[in-house]
Amino acid sequence: MKFIITQDQILKLQNNDSVKIIDVRPLEDYEQSHIQNSISIPEIFTHLPTGLTTKNEKKSFEDFFQKVLSKNGISKADTIVFYEEKYTLKSPRGITILKYLGHDEDKLFVLEGGFEYWKDNNLELTTKIPNITESNYNLDILENFFIDYDEMIDAMNDESIIKLDVRDKDEWIGISSSPYGLDFAPKKGRIPNSIWIEWYKFISDDLLKVESLNFIKAELQSQNIKTTDNIILYCFKGARISNSYIALRALGYENIKFYFAGWNEWCRLDGAPIINEVLEVDNPILKENIAVKKRLEEVCIANSKLIHFPKYNTEPIFAFTRKGDVYNDNMATKKILPSLHKLNDLIDNIDDDFIHNFIDNNQSDTIVREENNKVYEIHLKGSREVNAILAYGFDITQLKKLNENLEDIVEQRTLSLEKKTKYIEDNIRYAALIQEAILPPYTIFENSFKEHFIYWKPCDVVGGDIYFANTFGKENEEVVVMLLDGAGHSISGSFLTMLLKAIETKIVSKIITKKIEPEPHIILERLNHDFKFMTSQNKDIKALIGFDGGVLYYNKKTNICKYSGGKTPLYIYNDGELEIVKSDRISLGYPRNKLDQKFTQYEINIKKDTIIYMLTDGIIDQENENGEYYGKKSFRNFIANNHTKPLDEQKELLIDELNEFGKNIPQTDDITIIAIKF
């Protein structure tokens, strides 16, 4: 795929001097560990231009990156590979910026799976900073790749041009101004005549690679966007559109331009037309909130006329000399604070040394003072420049009353909340009893296998992991074990397991009545089909719900063992060697899954004392206090070090190891491990 490079490909190029690997993660992450020979340039993602329309704005942007790239030894002849923690929007932004600066797009790549995938595959990491020889990165600006505000205004009413907004939904409809917070930017909404496809649609659920091109193609077709269309992409700062650009190019879209400065520029320019769904809709609650906010601002401004505050007036209301006397006072001190004559009136037990240190070291402090039934907040700031302590003030009487009223309300609601919390907790504990009741009896495992252990630990009281086991045949010689990991955990995950139990019961019935064979791939396919069918009946279901899972079949008489999995690998210890059946990299039940999705089936060679481990990803993804994951490597090492021990003992050792690894850190996901010895 264009612009995408895999781990195998980069390993072959890693020591090539003309290949520069750029880490766009924060510098502190880079310093902790990074891919060998990579260079840290976080500015690829963090640099935020507020405009790219005027000559000065464009020159500032171009000069900034020319300087950064030259300082880091990047030249136009280099092949560039960007990577971040995963594959989202930070590293693709590098593709866009360098293409605009004139770099050959055939020499620009993003690492699929990013740092996380590299780390998970135990590839070499380092803390060593490579030696860098500065270069002169020559600019050859691709002028028509980025459009400016004026060109976007012209395109806005041109029906032949698709204006594709890929921001988050709350930005599109006008709740939030930016990905940095609701009110980071001055205005909220979208550019008129735009089409919206959220950027998440262009990447996989695990945020490691480009989404299935067939899925993206369907999304584009639903918006009637054709490969021959002229398209302008925009977001807030040029990151999310870069991610989308890679997917569009992979599908053959060529006529693409960037409004790179995007909403960050548009919302700051007077007269820029904006559509805001939230403000335009008749929403009484929203309007009431907006009215309250405006009233509070009016209160603040009204009070500031008497006693100034830096938000409204940068002038201090008065100052204190080095002797602690008031000077340069105004109406605020004479009318509102008549008892204030010296700094000692504000701060008790101070001497000359305190005042000198406060001024000379530019110290600051905040004092709350009550006078004449009013409450004032006085901000003191030492200033060597004016050789005094400057005082700024604000009337917070109404704010204090609001806070006191709020405290009363909070206290009342806390009591109510405690009752509701107890009610909810009681119901969750009851739900846990129900969830445990649908688990299979241990006797199935005891009668079917030489040894076994099961470690099932939801992240909360209930969880989204579930396992089932059933026997078939005249003498119960056939056993099927299913391990399923539902999206989410806690209450939502537990509801999903109830749905999976209903489907499992239906499948077992079909096996008993000989309507389907107990083949793992058939069972997985039925789970996927029935889950998708059941959830698609409810048109209100918008969330991406689904699950991962694996199915194991074993016949005690024939010693035949088979396995199929979707994003659920199988660990097999046989004859002193550990084998991993990686399973299909496909989840089950999601809207994007095919209804007739097929799964690969593997035959397992079972010998005396073969051990099989089935597990969900909760153990692999458990973090410690250093932000490190337990990971696949640790689990493989555990098996290698403990495979000779009885499974009961292995279970206790594994629990101890997990507890020690994750001490002081809450469990982050449901954990289920099933170990079976033949």
N, C-alpha and C positions, 0 to 999 in steps of 0.2 A: 504494500500500500504506500502511495506517495507520502513523503514526510515522516513515515513511521520506520523505526529501526528496532530490531529485536536484540535480545541479549546475545544470542549466538553471533549475530552480525557484528555487534560492537566489540565483542571479545577478539575478533580477528583484526580489528582496526585500532585497538586500544593503544598500542605502542607506536602508531604511525604519527610522526611529528606534524603532519598536515591535517590531522584530525584533532579538533579541540572539543572536549567534553565540558559542558557548562552546567553547573549545579545552580538552580535558581531558588533553592530553599533559603530560609533565613540563615545568616552567617553562623549563628550558634549551633544550628543543626549540622551545617557543613563541618564545623570544627570538631563536633563530636565524632563523626565518621562520614566518609564519602567514598565514591567510586575512585579507584586509583587514577591518577593523572587528571582528575577533574578540577576545574577552576570555579571559584565561587563568584557569581555575578547576580546577586538577588535583585539588583535594580531592573533586570529584565521584567520582573513582575511589579516591583514596588513603585517605580517612577510613574508619577501621576500628572500628566499635563492637563491644565484646565482649559486649554484651547489649542487648536492646530489650524487656525484660519488666517491670522495675520502673518506677514513675513517674519516678524520678530518671534512669534510663537513657533513657527516651523523651524526657524534657524536655531532657537534655543533647544528644541527637541533633538534636532539632528546633531548639533554640537555636543549635547550631553552624551549621546550614545557613541559618537565618534571618539570622544575622550575616554569613555569607559572601556570600549572595545580595544582601543589602542593601548591603554594602560595594562590590559590583561593579555596583550600579545596576540590579538585576533587579527587576521588579515583576510582580504577578499578571496584569496586562493584556498583558504582552509575549508574543510568539511566540518560542519558544526553539529553537535548532538546536544540537545537540551534535555535535562531531566529534573523532575521534582519528586515529591514524596510518592505520588501515584501517577495517574495521567488524568489531569483535569483541565486546568486553564492557564496555569502559570508558565509551564514549558512551551505550550503552543504559541503563547504571546511572543516568544523569541523568534519563531518562524516569521510572524507577521512583521515585526520591527526590522529584522535584517533584510527581508525581501524588499521592504520600502526603502531601506538604505542602499539597495542595489546589489545585495548578495545573490549569487546564482541559486535559485530555489532548489535545484537538483543537488545542492550541497548542504541543505538544511534538513535536520531530522529531529524527531522527538523520540525518546526511549520508551517503548511500550512497557507498561507496568511500573515504570519509574523505579525509585530507590527501594520501595517496599518489595517489589517482585524480585529485584536483584538480591536483596537481603534474605528473602524467604528461600531463595535457591542457593543460599550459602556461597555466593560468589564473593570474590576478594574485596574487602573494604580497607580503608586506611585513614589515618589522621594526618598523614604527611602532606604538607603544602608543596605543590610543584614549583620549581624555579620558573619565573616568567621573564621573558625578554620583551620589553615594550616594542610595539610596532606602530605603523602609521596606517590606520584603517581609512582607506580612501572612499569617499562617498560618491555614489552615482544614483541619485534619488530617482525612484520610480514614481514620478509625479502623479500619474493617473491611478495609482493603486489606492492612495488615501484621498478622500474628498473632504472639503472643508464645509463650514456652516452654510455659506452662500450656495454651494453646489447642492447641499442637502435640502435647502429651501426650494431650489428649482426642481429637485427630484420628488419632493413631497407630493406634488399634484400631478406628476407624470405617471399615468396609469401603466405605461409600458415598463416601468421600473418597479421591481419588488423591493420594498423596504422591510427587511427581516429583523425584528427585535428578538434577541435570544436571552434577555434578562430573566430573572426570577419572576414568578407570578405576582408577588406582592409589589414589585417595582412596576410591572406592566399595568396593573389596574390602578396604581397610585397610592398604595398604603405606605410604601417605603421609597425613599429617595435614592437609595444606593445599597450595595452589598456591605457597606461600612456602618450602616445604622439607618434608622427611620429618617432622621433629620440631618444626616451628614451634609447633604446638598440642599440648596435653597428651595427647590421646587420638586414636585412629584408628578408622575404621569408618564405619558408616552408621546412620541411624534405622530401626528395625524397621518392616517392612511397607511399605517404599518400593519404587518402581519406578525403574529407571535408564535414561535416554537421555542419552548424553554430549552436552554443549553444542555440540561441533563439528558435530553432525548438523544443527544449525539454521542454519549459515552455509556459504557456498560454499567450494570448495577454495582459492580465491585470497584468502579472508578479506576480501572487498570488499563483500559484500551478503548478503541473506537467501538461504538455499538454495532450490532449486526447491520450491515448495509441494507438488507431487505427491510428491516424495521424502520431505518431512517428514510428509505425510499418511500415507504408507505406514509410516513408522517408528512413528507414533502408533497406527495400526491394528494393527501387529504386537504392541503392548502392550495392545490393546483399550481404548484411551483415546478416548472419544467426546466430541463437542462439547457434549453435555449434562451431562457429568460435572463435579462439583465438584473443583477441582484446587488443591493447595498446592505451590508450587515452592520448592525450597531448594538452596543451594550452600554456599559458605563465607562470603561477605561481601555477597551480593546483586548481584554483577556478572553472573555467567554466567546466572542466572535471568532477568535483565533482557533479555539477548539472546534467550533462549528465549521470553520473554513476547511480544515483537514478532512472532515467527513464529506463535505460537499464536493471537494476536489476528487475524492475517491469515487464518487458517483458520476463523475464526468461533467460537473458544473464548472465552467471556465469563466463566464462573464461576471466576475465578482469584484466589487470594490468595497472598501472599508470606510465607514465614518468612524475613524479610530478614536477621536476625542469624545464621541458619543454623547450620552446623557450628561456627563460631567461638564461638557461645554454648553450643550443646548439649554440646560436648566439655569445657567448663569447669565444668559444673554437676554436683554430686554426685548420684548416683542416676539420672542420665539413661540410659535403656536404650540399648545399643549392640550392633550386630552387626559382628563383624570376621571375615571369611572367612579371612584369613591366619593369625590366631592360633588359629582353631578347626580348621583343616585339619591333618591328621597329616603334617607336613613336617619330617623329621628335621634337614635342613640349617638350616632357619629356626630350629628350636628350639635347635640347637647354638649358632647365632649369638646368640640371645637370652640363653642361659645364659652365654656368654662375656662379654657386655656386663654382665650382672648381677654376675658375679664381679669384673670390673674395678672396678665401683662399690663392691663390698664391700671390696676392697683399699684403695681410696682412703679410704673412711670409717674403716676400721680404723686406718690410718696417721694420719688426722687427729686421732685421740684423743691422740696424743703431740705432734704438731707441726701446728698449725692452719693452715688455708688458707681464704681468704674464701668459697669455695664452701660450706664446712661450718660455719665459725665466723668471724664478722666481727671478732673480737677479735685484735689483733696478739700475736705470741708474745713480743715485747719491743720496746724502742724505744732510739734513740740520742739523747743530748742534743746541744746545740750544740757541746759540746767533744768529741763523738765517743765518749763513754762509754756503756756499756750501763746501762739502768735499767729498772725495772718488768719484770725478767725472771721467767720461770716455770720449771716443770719441764723444758720443752723445752731451754732454754739450759743448765741445770745438768746434765742427764743426757745429752742428745743432742749438744749443741754446747759442751762444757766449755772448749774452747780459745778461744771467742769472747768477748772482753772489750771490744774497741773496734771502731769502724767501720773502722779501718785493717786489722783482721784479715780483713775482707771485701773491701775495696777498697784497692789499693796506692796509695801516693804521693798522698794527699789532704791538704788543709790546711783551715784554718778557713773561708777564703773559699768553698771548695767546699761545705762543710756548710751555711753560711749561705744560699748560693744555692739549694741543694737544698731547704731548708725553706721559704724565703721565696717561691720560685717553684713550690711544690707539684710538684717534679719526681719522677720515678719511675725505677726501674731493677730489673733482675733479675740475680741472681748465683747461679751453681751452685757448691756447696761439697761436697767429699768429706771425710768424717770417720768413723773407725772402720768402714771398709768399707761405709759408707752414702753415698748421694748425696742432697743436699738442694737444693731450689730456694728461694731466699730472694727475696721480692719486697719492695723498699724503696719507701716512699711518703713524700715530704716533706709536712709538715702545719703550716701557719702557725697553725692553730687550737689545736693542742696544743703548738706550739713544739718539735717533735721530728721525727725520722725514724722512722716506724713500720715494723716488719718482720713480714712474714707468711711462713710457711714450709710446705713440703710435702715429704714423703719420696718421691723419685722413683726410688729404687733399682730397684724391680721394673720400672718403666716404662723405665728406661735399659737393663736387661737385655733386656726385650722388644724395644726398638729395635735393640739390637746383634744379637739373633737375627734380627730382621726384615731388617737390613742384609745379613746373611749369606745369608738366603733370597733377598733381592732380587738380590744379586750372582749367585747360582747361576741364578736364573730369568732374569736379564738375558742370561747367556750362552746359555741355552736359547732365549730369545726372539730373540736375534740370528740364530741358526741358522734358526729358524722364519720370521723376517722375510725372510731372504735367499731361503728356499724360496718364500715367498709372492710376493716381488717378481719372482723368476724366472718364476713362473707367470703373474703379471699381464702381464709383458712378452711372454710367449708369447701370452696372450689378446689383447694389442694387435695382434700380427701377424695373428691370426685375424680380428679385427674389421676391420683395414685390408684384408684379403683379400676381404671381402664387398662392399667399396665398388666402384662401377662403374668401368670403365676410362675414362681421360680422352678416349680417342678418340671416345666417343659424343658428348661435348660439342664436340670439335673438328670433327667431321663434321656436326654438326647446327646449329651457331650460328656467327655471324661472329666473335665473341670470347666469352670467358668467364673467370671466375676462381672458384675454390673455396677457401674458408678454413675448414678443419675442425680445430678444436682442442679436444679433450676437456679437462675441468677437471683430471682426473687422467690416468694413463697410458691408461686406457680410459674410455669415457663412454657417456652415454645418447642422444646425438645420432647420427642415421644418415641417409644419403641414398642413393637408388637412381635409376638411369636405364636406360631400355630403349627400343629402337627397334622399330617394327613397319612392316608394309607391304612390298610387293614390292621397293621400292627403299630401304627404311628411311627413308621420307619422314616417318613419324610418330615423335615422340619423347615419352616421358612421364618427367618428373622428379618424384620424391617426396622431401620433406624432412620427417623425423619427429623429434620431441623427446620421448623417453621420460621418465616420472616418475623422478626421482633421477638420479644420475650415478655415476661410478666403476664398481665391480664390478657392483652391482645394475643400474645402467643398461645396462651392456654385455650382461648376460644378456637384458634386455628387447629389445635390438636384434637378438639372435639369433632371438628369437621373431618379431619383425617381419619379419626376412629370410625366415623360413619362410612367413609369410603372403604376403609380396610375391611369392615364387616361385610360390605357388599362384595368385595373381591373374594374374600374367604368363602362366602356362600357360592360364588360362581366356580371356585376350585372344587368345593365339595360336590357340587352337582355336575362336575366334569364339563362345564361350559368353557372354561379356560384351563390351561395347564399351569402348574406352579413354577413357571419359569421366571427368574428374576427380571429379565428385560420386559416380559409381558406385564408383570405386576407393576413395574415402574411406569410403563406406558399407560396402564389403566389408572394409576394414581394421578398422573398428569392430566389425562383426558377427563376423568370424572371431576377433578378439582376445578379445572377450567370451565367445564360445563356448568357446575353448580354455582360458581361465583359469577359467571357471565349472565346468569338469569336476573341478577339484581342490577339494574341500570344505575343505581346510586353508588355502587362500589367504584370509587375512583383510585383508591390506593393500590400500589403495586404489591399485592400479596402473593406469596408463593412459598416454596420450600426447597431445600436440598434433601438428598436422602440416598440410602443404599439398601439393597435387598440381597440376602444370602440364602441359598438353598443347599440342603445337605440330605443325602439319603444314607442312612446307617448301614443298610444291607449292601448297596452297590458301592459305597464309599465315593459317590459322585458329589462334587461340590461346585456350585456356580455362583457368580456374583455379577450384579449390575449396579451402577451408581451414577448419580448426578451431583457433581461437585462434592463427592464424599469418597475419598480414597480408602482402600483397604490395605492394612499392614499384615503381612504374612511372614511368620518366622518358621523356616523349614530347613532342616539339615544344616544348621549353623549359619544360615544366610537370611538376611531380611529383604523381602521383596515387597514393592509397593504397587498395587493396582491403582492407577491414578483416577480411574473412572472418567466418564464424559464430563467436559467442562460446561455442563448445561444444568441450570436449575429447573424446577418443575412448577407448573401451575401459573406462572406469571402471564399477564396479558400478551406479552410478546412471544411466548412459547407457541409452537404449532400444536394444534389439537391432536394431531397424529404423530407427535414427536417420537422418534425411535431412539433406543438406547443400546449400547454395546453390551454383550454378555461375555463373561470370561469364565473358563473352566479352571478350577483350582486343584492342583495336585496335592492331595491329602496323604500324608505319611504318618507314621507313629509319632506322637507328641508334636505334631504341627500346631502352632498357635496362630489364631486370627484375631486381629484387633479392629473393631469397627468404632469410629468416633465422629462426633460432630466437631465443628471448628472452634467451639468454645475454649477448649484446652489450648489449642494452637495460638489463639488470639489473646490469651490472658496476659496482662501487662504486669510489670513490677514497678517499684517506685522510681526506677531510672528511666521509665518509658520504654523498656525493652520487652519484646514479646517472648513468651515461652517457646513458641515456634516448633516447626517440624523436626529440626535438628535435635532439639532437646528430647523430643519424644522418641526419636530413633535411638538416641543414646541410652535412654531409659530402658528400651527393649533389649538393646545389646548387653547392658549391664545386669539385667534381671531376668532374662528369659528362662533361666534354669530353675528359678524359684517357683513354688506353688502359686497359682493364680490368686488365691486369697491373700497371700503375703505380698504379691505384686501390687494388689489393690491398695493395701495399707501404705506401702512404700511410695506409690504414685501420689496418693492423697497428701502424704507428708511432704513430698517434693514440691507439689503445687502450692501447698500452704506456705512453705518456706520461701518459694520463689515470689509469690504474690503477697507476702506479708505487708500490712499497712495499706494495701490497695484493695478496694472492693472488687468482688467478682464482676467481670464486665459482660459476660454472656453465659447462657445455659451451657452446661457441660454434661455430655453423656459419653461413656466408654463401655463397650461390651467386649470382653475378652473370652475366647473360646479355645479350649484345648481338645484335640481329637485323640 
